[in-house]
């Protein structure tokens, strides 16, 4: 009876942990594939991305040697990738808060005399899987890096 209990316990352990392990490995594989696709797409424009961050369904990367910033959304990567010479832009951190001080929106705003671009890192209604505090730290990191 003891051996059967152990075998049954092991079977349940495998049945309940296998889907979690599969999901973790799948997420890691998707991240590697996304990074590869971003680097390949940037290489077409002679941009060598040294640092890339993925968040939610978006990405941001930089080629410091050529002073190029690349950002966009993973779902529209084949159609559009924004490329900016970040030395020609001032970078501002947009942080909107509600009356109760909770974060509603976090974005990086790239301004030049000619145009303005905005990369949303967090929008409360859309980003339920990511932390606003983590995204705020990510935005501060990129603002410091590009300023």
Secondary structure, DSSP 8 states (H G I E B T S, - for coil): -HHHHHHHHHHHHHHHHHHHHHHHHHHHHHHHHHHHHHHHHHHHTT---SEEEEETTEEEEEETTTTEEEEEEGGGTTT--EEEEGGGSEEEEEEEE-TTS-EEEEEEEEE-SS-EEEEEEEETTT-SSS-HHHHHHHHHHHHHHH-
